[in-house]
Amino acid sequence: MPTRSTSDLRLRTENRYASFVAGFQREHRLLQQDLAQVQPQQAYEHTALMILLRMAFLYFLQQQGLLDNDSHYLSNRLSLLQQHVGDNSFAEFYRYLNLRLLHHPSTHHSPAPPLYVHHLGHIPQLPQLASHENAALSSLPKLPDTTFQRMFTFFDDYQWSLREQDSTDTNQLTPDILNIICANFLQQKPLGAYYTGEDVAMYIAKNTILPCLIQKLQGSYPGMLQPHTAFWHLLQANPNRYIAASLRQQDLLPTETRREYQARQARYQQIKARLYAGEICSLADLVTNNLNINQLALDFFEHNHDERFQQAAYAALTHIAILDPTSGPGIFLLAAYALLEPLYTLCLARLPDTAHANIALLAARAILQHNLHGVDIMPEAVEICRLRLLLKLLATLNSRNECLQLHDIQLQVYVGNALVGNTTTSEHENAPCKEDEHGRRNSPRKEGRYHKRGTASPSMVVASLAGAVPPAKDAPPAAPEPFHWPLRFPQIMQGGGFDVIIGNPPYIEYSQVKHPQRMFEQDKGEVNWGNLYAAVVTRSLDLCHTQHGYVGLIVPLSLCGGQRFKPLRHTLQRQCRNLWLANFSIFPSRLFEDAFQRLTILLAQPTATPPPYSTVSTTRLHRWFAAERPHILPLLTYTNIAHDQNSAVFPKLASPLHDAILAKMSGQSQGHTLGTMLHPQPTAYFVYYQEATNYWTKAVCHTPYYKKNGQMSAPTHGRFLYFRDETSAKAVMALLNSSLFFLWFTTYSDGFHLSHALVKALPVAPGVLDAQQLVQLATQLEADIFQHAQRSTRNTKPGDGLHKRCHQIELAEYRMSYSKPFLDEIDHVLAGHYGFTSEEQDFIINYDIKYRLGQQQGKTTNLCSDM
């Protein structure tokens, strides 16, 4: 749990960012007005944003003394130009400064007057962005000096630090401010999205990149991953070092109940015992048991002093190609950077060729050159991602002289549509050589994969920094439209694909895309996924290496059970040897505060020859209060699906006991489901249930009170089940309100929408529909529901189409939490019919109890509303 001081620091940081973003938005509006005055009848929203983004980038540089060793370079240059050139000359200088820093080849086509060159002073020649912004900068209108003076006044109010570390300085900005700008200007997300996503990105990165890296290293050290070797001995020697601190915590965690505490301690002791016994001895086990694989990798690298190992480890590091196919501002690529940097540092520090080198700079160069690759359809997001990576590189400099040697680095982040274009090389085997934006030519080469990646040895990297090795002349060709992966990344695709693919794809329905046929070229025209995230999942599988590759994406929860995504689940099981799915609800809290979306973290290990059944491991559908948020990911518990491998859905399991309960339900029912017991025609004996469920199932044997604009009617968002007699209806009403059904619902649904298909699929044990105890309890339950019911009136807001008018709704609010004692009695009766043990009964009755009662006790749950 964050300490008070940490929480206070975060609050101050958020307030500081909020203040800056508000000022940035103001400057953006004013700059658009200035641009329109200079050159009317054009839209300048995009140009204004790019000018301000580059301004922020330059402020980071000048604060570090990288612009002529002057921490007030921009404002001082404006004054000098006014003295020696004249008023309103800074716009042209600003344009030329950007071109010289980041687009230097283009300056040959647009040379600056000698006075501007003279006043540049000593500036670095940075890695080329070679982006679309070249044209925008070349045609920049001649803004007045007063515009820049106003912007400088705003930017000068803040301290700009390349070091991404916590600071008590309330005016200090670090490079992550660029992500905040991206969230607010490009994705329209509220302030704070960066904080909520960082731990998720790191979780996905470490559980994909590090297993892949270790597996690749195994190629140089056969047997390294065999049981009882040095790698696994680290786990046995000090288990606590690799078990999450949240799991090891001896005190109660925030909001933790005694029952949860006991379960957590039991799991901790179980994992520790397995580590001591050497039973956890596979990379899949590391992920499934949620161990600190990052610390394990660091320790293994640090404890192995053999020079041959260090050389092999460095080679493995430089040959792991990581892709974010929808990179946005680069959150996942930055997480990958954070994981790889300390491993590179350990290797480089022990190699003889690097004895007197800047190790941090060597590591940064290697990561940007060899590991990180990104694609995004939004040019502004790509620009921010590239600037973020550049700032990471510049933060490693010990002197300005080192900065002069960075121009040969090429950032592998491109503008493009990841879903349109070819993923195989067959279509391009006879393609002519292409010229990139710098006039260089490239054609595919036939060497082995390691050589194809163009990896330089550590000594070559050091020599390059010293200026002894010329820049590479075989840069990848410019991507055509559509985005053909073999042309943009020929070396990687010829070698089998990317080693790791991570990211957060868009959750957009095809119906919301203006030209969906142009968004995704479906392979062989087999499936119309309906949502872009599914298309990104399948494309990631196509792009990923099938021998040692990993995929890690965060996607909507519909992946696990949505009917139209059944083919996607089949594809994952057919093409992957291991799948992990961590599942998250939105009540009472959300994983991303700005995304009202139930989510699944998908980790997958593709393979060219999958086993008959993939190993699928899932978590429960997680709910949490805000105070629990820091512990959600460290406490993830995966359970292997055992009883229902052929299921059309991925059930969300809390433990093996949960899986055993589902197996008993299936076995005891002998194939009978609720759907087989329904009467085909409406009768006088029915059960009405609400489709919107959340914490409680709400079912009654009458039509609930519901009045719309003074007219009585059946409630919306509900269904009727008809039976042959009253006994059956009452028994089913008791069953649908039970905690057993809530467990079934949570396992197979999205945690909110109760589908008719799921209700009908419920396994019903023999004798349940004739159980007089259930009939009596159902009668008592219904009376209790009435006793605690309340009526309320609400006015709806006007909508679109046919629902433009406001409506007055009168409805019954059923406060189900008050009836929990009756539900417990119902579950005790059901336990006898299904053959549950006392331990299984206890699990069922108390499943999610803290959130069901803690969140709802004394509050209403509407039978007729959506909530």
N, C-alpha and C positions, 0 to 999 in steps of 0.2 A: 504494500500500500504506500503511495507517495507520502512523504512526510509533509508536515504543515508548510515548511519552508519551500519544498518542491512544488506544492500546490500553489503557494503564493507566487513563486517564480513563473509558473505556467500562466497564471492569471495576468501577471504583469506583462509577460511576453505577448499573450493574446491581445491585451489592451493596446500594447505598442503597435502590433501589427494592424489592429483595427484602425488606429489613428493614422498609420501610414497609408493603408489602403483607401481610407476615406479621402486623404489628401491626394493620392494618386488618381483616384476617380475624378476629383475636381480638376486636376491638371490635365487629365485626358479630355475632359469636356472643353476646357479653355483652349487647349492646343488644337482641337478640331476647328474651333471658331477662328483661330488665327490662320490656320491653313486655308480655310474657306475664303477668308478675306484676301489672301495673296493670290489664290487661284480658284475662283468661284466655280460652282456647278459641278463639283466632284465630291464624292464621299471620302472622308478622311479618317474614319474610325480605325481602320487597320493601320494606316500610316502613322497616326498619332500614337497608337499602342506600341509600334515597333520603335519609334523614336524614344519613347519613355523607357522601354525595356533596355535599349542600348545605353541610355543615360544611366540607368541603375548599374549596368555592367561596368561602365566607365568609372562610376563612383567607387566601386569595389577596387578597381585597378589603381586609381589615383590615391586612395587611402593607404594602399600598400606601397606607395612610392614607385609604382611600375610605369607611370607616365612622367618621364623626365624628372623622376625623383621629387615630384611636386605634389603634395597632398591636396592642393587647391588648383590643380592643373587647368581644369576647364574654365573656371572663372578668371584665373590669371591670364589664360590665353585670350579670352574675350577682351580683356582690358588692353593687352598688347596689340591685338588686331585693330581695335578702335584707334589706338595711337598711330600705328604704322600703316594700316591699310585703309581705314575709314569705317564709318558706321555701317551696320547691317551686313557685315562680311562674315560673321561667325557661322551662319548656316552652311555656307560652302566649305568652310574649314571643318565643321562637324561632319559633313558628308565625307570629305576626303580622309579625315582621321579614321572613321569607321572602315573605309575601304582599305586603307593601309594596314590597319590592325588585323582585319578578319577576312578581307576579300582582295588581297594584294594583287593577284593577276589582273583583276578588273581595272586597276588604276592605270594600266597601260592604255586602255581604251578611253579613259577619262582623266587625263593628267591635270594636276592642279597647277596654278600659277606658282612661280618660284617663291614668292613671299609666303605662301601657305606651307610649302615644303620646309622653308627655313624656320617657321614658327612651330613646326611639329615638335622639334627637340628630339630627345632620345626616347623613342617609344619602341616597344617590342614588336616583333613579327610573330604573331600568334598562329596556332593551327587554323587553317582556312575553314570557314564555315561553308563557303561555296554554296550558299543557299539562295532561295528565291528572293531574299531581301536585297540582293545586289541591285536588281532593277529598281526597287523602291527607293534605295538610297541614291542611285544615280539620278533619279528624276525628282529629288527632294526640292520642294518649292523654297524660294529664298525668304525665309522667315526673318522678321526683324530681331535685332539684338534684345529688345525688351522681352520677347518671348522666352529666350534662353535665360535672361536674368531672373525672370519670375520662377522658372523651373529650378535654377540654382538655389534660389532662396528657400524653396521647399526642400530640396534634397540635402542642403547644408544643415538642416535641423537634426540630422541623424548621423550616427557613427556607423561606418560600413566596415565590417570585419569578415575576412575570408575564412577565419577559423570558426567552424560550426560548433560552438560550445555555449553552455549556459552562461549568462552574464547578468549581473545585477544592474548593469547600465540600462536604464529605461529607454535610452535613445539609440541603442545598438541594434543594427540589422545584420543578419547573416544571410548567406545565399538562399536559404529556404524561403525568403520573402518572395522569390520569383515563383515558387510553387503557389503561394497564396495569391499572387497576382493572376496566375493562370486559372486557379479555381474560381476566382471572382469574375474574371473578364471573359474566359473562354467556355467554362462549363456551368457558370451560374450557380456555383455551390456556395453555401454560407461559409463564412470565415471559420477556420478550425478544421477543415477537412484534412489538412496535412497531418495534424497530430493524430487523428483517428486512424489514418491509413498507414502510418509508418511501421507500427508493430506487425500489422498484417503482411505488409510487403516483406519485412525481415523474416517472418515465420515461413512464408512461402519460399523465399530465396534460400534460406539455410537448409530447408528440407528437400531441396532439389539440386542446388549447385554443389553442396558438399558431398552428398552421396555419389553424384556423378564424378566429382573430382577424385574421390577415394577409389571408385571403381576404375577410373582411367589409370590411376597410379598403380593399381593392382597389375596392370599390363606390364609394367616395368619390374614389378616385384611379385612374381607368381607365388601364390600361397600366402600372401600377406594377410588375406582375410580369412584364412582357415582358422578353426577354433584353436584356442590356447596359444595364439601368436602374440607378439608384443603389442599389436594394435588393440586386441581385446583384453589383454592383461591390464591395460590402463583402467578399464571399467571395473575389473575385479579388485584392483589395488585400492581404489578410492571411489566407491560408488556415489557417495554424496556429491562429489565434484560434478557429476554429470546428470544429477536429478534436479529438476527445477526447484528453485528456492521456495516458490509458492507451495509446492507439494511437500517440501521438507519442513515448512514452518510449524513450530510446536505450539504457537499461540493460535487462537481463533482468528481467522481472516475476517475482513469486513462483512457483516451481515451473516456470517456463517453460523448455521445451527449446530447443535450438538450431534445430531445425526450425520450431517455433512462432514463435520470434523472427524468423526469416527471412521467414516468411509474413506476420507482422504488419508488418514493415518494408516489405515489398512492397506490402501493401494501403495503408499510409500514403502511400507515394510515389505510388501510383496515384490515390488520392483527391486528394492535393495537386495533382497534375498536372491532373486534371480541373477542379479549382477554378480554377487559374490560366488554363486554357483557356476558362473560362466554359461548360463542358459541363453543369454542375449548375445548372439554371435552372428548376426547378419545385418546388412544395411537396412533391410526392410524392418527389422526389429527395432532399430534405432528410431525410425520414423513412427512406427506403431506405438512405441512406449514413450514417445515425446521426450526423448533424452536430449541433452545439450550437445548436439553433434558438432556445433561450432567449437566448443571448448575441447572436445575430443580431438578434432582435427588439429587445432592449435597445439595441444599437448604432444600429439604424435609428431608433428613437424619439429617441435622444439626439442624433444627428447632424442631424436635421431640425428646424430652428428656426422654420420657417414657422408663424405663428399659426393659419392656416387648417388646416394639418396637425394641429396639436395639438388643435384643436376636433374635427376629424374622428376623430382617434385616441381622444379621450375618449368621443365618441359610440359608436364601435365597441366600446370596452371595456365601456361600460354596457349594450350590447345583445348581449352574449354570455351566454346562459342555460346554466348548467352543472348537470347533474343527476347525483346518485348514487342510483340507485333502490333500493339496499340499503346505505344509508350507514353503518350501524353507528355507531361513535363518531366518525366524520368524518375518517378518515385521508386519503381522496381529496379531500374538500372543503378540508381544510387544505393539501394540496399545491397545489390550485388557487389558494387564497389566496396562498401563497408565490410563485407565478408571477406573479399579477396585480398584487400590491402594488407592486413596483418600477416597473412600466409606468405604473400610475396616478400614482405619485409623480413620474415624469418629466413626464407631461402636466400635472398640476395645478400643479407648481412654475413652469410657464412661462405659465400663463394669468393675465391681469391681475386677474381677480376674486379670486384666491387669494393675493395678494401677502403678506398678513399673517395668513393662516390656518394652522391646524395641519394641514399637508399629510398627515401620517400618519393623522390622524383622518378627514380627508376621504376618503382612499383606503379606509380600513377601512369607513366608512359605505357607500361606493358598492359595495364588493364584497359586503357582507352584504345590501344592499338589492336589488341588480340581478343578481348573478352566481350565487350559491350556492343550490342547491335540493337537498333530500334527503328521502328516504322510508325508513323502516325499520319492520319489523313489531314490533320489540322496544321498548317504551316507555322502558326504562332506557337503551338505546343512544341513542335520540333525545335523551333528557335530557342525556346526557354530551356528545353532539355539539353541542347548543345551548350548553351551558356552555362548551365549548372555544371556540366562535366568540365568545361574549360576552367571554371572557378575552382573546382576540385584540384585540377592540375596545377593551377597557379598558387594554390595554398601550400604546395610542397616546396616552393622555391626558397632557397637560402640567399640568393642574390639576384639582382637584375640581369647579370650576365648569363645566368642559366636560362633565363626567359628567351634569350635570343636564339636558342638552339631548339625551339619547340615547333618551328614552322612545318617540319616534315610529318608531324602527327596528323592523321586523318580520322575525324570522328565519324563513326559508322552509324549515324542516325539520319534517317531520310524521310522526306515527305512522300507519302504514297498510300494507296488503298490496299491493305494487307489481304483483302478478300477477293481482289480482282487480279487475275494473272496466273501464270503457270508455276507449278512447284517442281516439275521434273525437267530434266535436261534434254529429253528426246526431241522436243520441239525446236530446240536451239542448237543442236549439234552442228548443223551446217550454217549457222548464222554468221554473217561477216563480223569482222572486228568492229567494235564500237568506239567512238570517241567520247571521252567524258568532257565535263565543262571546262577542263583545262587543256583540251587538245591532246590528251594522252590516249593511246590506243591500247586495247586489251583483247586478248582471245584466251579461251580456256586452255589450261595446261594439263598435262597428264601425269604429273608426279603424284607420289603418295600424299596422304592427307596432311601429315605433319609439315611436309615441305610446302604443300599448297597454301597453308595458312600464312606462309611468309614469316615464320617465327625467327627472330634473331636471337643469338646466344647472348647471355649477359654481357660478355666482353664487347660484342658488337654494339649493344645498347650504350655502354659507357663510351665507346669510340664515337658513336653518333652524337652524343651529347657534347663531345669535345670538337665536333666538326670534322672528324676524319672520315665519316661515311656519308655519302651523298644521299639525299632523300630518295625514297622508292619512286620508280617511274612506271609502275604497273598498277596504278590505282584502279579499282573496279569501275566499270563503265556507268554512265548515267542511266538511271532507271527509265525505261520507256513507260508509256501509258498504254495499257495497264501495267501494274507492277509485277514484272516477271522476276521471280526470286533467283533463278539460275543466272540471269544476266547481272543482277545487282550484287549477288554473293556467290560468284561462280566457284570459288575454292571450297566454300563450306558445303554448298549443295552437291558438288561432285563427290565430296567426301562422305555423303550420307545424310547430311542435314545438321541442324543446330543441336548442340548437346543438351541445352537447357532452354525451355521456353516458359517464361513467367509473365504475369500481367493481370490486368483488370479490364476485360473487354467491355464494349458498350452493351447495355441492356436495352436494346431498341427493337420494337416490333417492326417487321417488314412493312406493315400498314402505315407506319409513321415515317417511312423513308420515301422520299419523292420519287426515286427511280431504283426500286429494289433490285431489278434485274442487273443493274450496273454495280450494285454493292457486293454481289457475291456470285461468282461463276461456279455453280454446283458441279462437282465431279460426276460425270456420267448422267447428270440430271436425275439422280435417284431420289433425293429427299428435299422437300421444301421445309426447312427448319422453322421458319416463321419468326425467328428472333436472331439478331446478329451475334449474340453471345455464343449460340450453338454453332454458328458458322465458324467463329474464331476457334472454338474447341477442336472442330474437325480439321481446320487448316493447321492448327498447331500440331496435331498428330501427323499430318502430312509432312510438316517441315522438320519434325524431330527425328533424331538419330535413333534407330531401333535396336542398337546393341547396348548402349550405355546412356541413352537419353532419358530426361525427365521433363514432365510438364507440370506447371503449377499455376492455376488460375483461380480467381475468385469470381464466382458466377451466381446467378439467382438460384434459389432453393428448388425451383421447378426442375432442375437437372435430375433431382433424386426421384421425383414422382409424377411430374407433369405428363399427361397422357400423350401429348404430341411430341414429347422428347424421348419416348420409348425407343425409337431407332437410334438416338444418340447414345442412350445407355447401352444398347446392344453393340454399337460401334466401339465404345470404350471397353467393354468386356471382351470383344473380339480382338482388339488391337493392343491390349495392355496386360502385362503379367501381374501388376499390382495397382490397386486403386485405394486411395484414402479420401474420405469425404467428411469434413467437419462442418456442422450445420448450426445456423444461428437464426433465432427469431428476431422480432422487432419490439416485442413487449416483454418486460417493462422498459427495456433499453434497446438501442440499436448499435450494431457494430460500427457503422458510419452514421454519425448524427445527421448528416446531410442527405442520406439515402434511405428513404422509406421503403426498404427492400429486404426481404428475407434472403439470406445468402448461404452459399456453400463454398468452402475452400476445397478445391479439387487438386489433389496431387496424383500424378499418374506416371507409370513407368512403361512406355510403349515397348513393344517387341515385335519382331518379324514373325516369330513362331510362338504364339501364346499357348499356354496349357489349355486343357479342356475347359477349365473354369478359372477365371481370374480370381486372385485373392482380393476380396473387397472388404475394407475396414471402414466403419462409420462411427460417428459420435452420436450422442443424443441430440435432440433439438435444443440448443442452449438458450436459456433465459437468464437474465441477470439484472441486478440493480446497478445503478451508476457506480457505486463504491466498489463493486466487484470487477469492474472493467479491466484493471491492470492484471488480473489473475486469470482471465478467461482463456487466453492462448496457452500460458504455461500449464494449465490444469486440463487441457484437452485429453480425453480418454477415448481411444479407439477400440472398437470391438469387431472382431472378424465375423462376417456373416457366415453362419454355419448351417442353419436348418433350411434355408430357402434360397439357395444359390441360383435357382432358375426363376426367381421372382422378377416380375416386370418392372419393379421399382427397387430403389436402394433404401431399405428400411433404416431408420435413424435409431441406433441402439445405444443405450446407456451402459450396458455391461453384458457379460455372458448370461447372467441370470435373466435379463430382459429377453435375450434371444431364446432362452429355454422356455420362457412363458409363451412366446409366440409359437414355438414348436408344439407345446401342449395344446394350445388353442386349436391349432391345425389338426393335430392328431386326435384329440377328443371329439372333434366335430364330425369325424368320419365322412368328410366331404360335404356336410350340410352347412349351408350359409343362410343368412337372413333373407337373401333374395329368393331362395328356393321355397321359402315359407310364406311369402306374400300372396294375398288374394289378387287375382288378375283384374278384378273389377272393384270400384268403390263400394264400401260397405259402411254400416253404422259403427264399426269397430276400427278405430284408426289411431295412429300416433302422428302427431305433428312435431317436426324437429326443425330447428333453425340451422341454416347453412353456415352462417358466420358463428364460429365457435370460440376460438381463442382459449380462455382458461376453463370454460365449462361447456359441456354439452347441455343443451336445453331442449327437452322433449316432454310433451304432455299429451294426454288423451282427450283433448278438446281443442277447439279452434280458439286461439288467444284473442283477447280484446284488441281490436285494431280499427281505428276510424280515420278516414282520410277525407278532409274537407266535409266533415259531418256525415259521411256515408260509411256504414259498417262494411267490412270486407275481410277476407283472409289476409294475414300479414304477408308482406313481400319477403323475398329471400328465405323461403321455407318450403318444406316438402311434406307430403302426406304418405304414410304407409298404411295399407289396408289389410285386415286380417279376417279370418273366418269367424272368430268369436272374441268376446271381451277378455277372456283369460289370456289369450295369446297377445292381444294388444297391450294389456297391463304388464305382462312379463317383459315384452320388448321395450315398453316405456321405461321400466326399471333398468333393463340392460343398457339402454342408450345413455342414461344419466350416470351410469356407474363409472368408477375410476378405471375399471378394466377397459371399458370402451374408450375413455379418454386416453389411456395408454395406447390402444390400438390406433386411434385417430392421430395422435402425435407421431407415432411411428411411421405411418404411411401417408400422411397429408403434409401440407405446408404449414401446419400449426394454426390455421385460421379458417380456411374454406373446407367445409365438410361436404364432399361430393356424394351424390346419390349412389354412384358406383361403389364408393368405399363403404357406405352403409350396407349395401346389399352383399358385399364381399365378406362381411363379418362372419367368422366361423361360429356356429351355434351348437353347443354340446347337446346331446339327447336329454330330453326332459326339461330343458329350460323353459320352453313355451307353456309347459303344463305345471310349472312349479307354483303351488299355492302360496308359499312363503313370499315369492316375488310379487305375486298379485297383491297380497296384503301390504307389503312394503311400498308398492307403487301407489296404492290408495292413500297411505299415510304420507308419502312423499308429495303427492299432488296437493293434498290438504295443506301441508307445510309450505309449499310454494305459494299457494293462495294467501296464506296467513302473512307472509313477508312481502307480498307483491305490492307495488306502488304504481299508480297511474301518472303519466306525465304528458305534457303537451309540448310540442316543438314545431317550429316553423322552418321549412326547408328553404334553401336559397335557390334562386332561379338558375337553371342550367342551360344547356344548348338544345337545339332542335325542338323536339316536341315537348320538352320539359322547361320551357322558358318561364312559366308562372311559378309563384310561390305556393306551397301547400302547407296546410295545417294538419299535423299528424298527432293523433291521440293513441297512446299505446300502453300496454302493461309492461312494467319493468319487473323482471323476476330475479330476485337476489339469491342466487343459487348457493352461495357460500354458507348461508344460514342452514342449509339442509344437509351439510356434510355428514352429520351423524347417521342420517337415514341412508346416505350413499354408502357409508362404511358397512352397514348391515347388509345392504344389497350385495356388496362385494364379498362378504363372508359367505353368503348363500351361493354365489356364483363360483367361489373357490371349490366348493364341494362338487359341483357339476363338472368343472374342468380338471379337478385333481391337483390343484395347486398346493404346495407345501406352505407351512406357516411363514417361511422366509419369503416365498413368492407372494403370498398375500400381503405381507408387510410392505414389500417393494411396490405393489400395485396401489395400495391405499395411500401411500406417502409419496407417490411419484409427483414431482414438481409442486409439492404441497406448500413450500415456502412462498412461491409466486402465486399460487391459486388462492391461498388464504391471506397471505401477507399483503398482497396487492388489492384483494377484493373485499376483505372482511369489512362489513359495515357499508359497503358501496353497492351500487346497483349494477346488475348485468342484464341488459335488455334482451328479452326474448325476441323482440321484433326489430331490433336495430341491427346495424352492421357490426357493432362492436361487442 
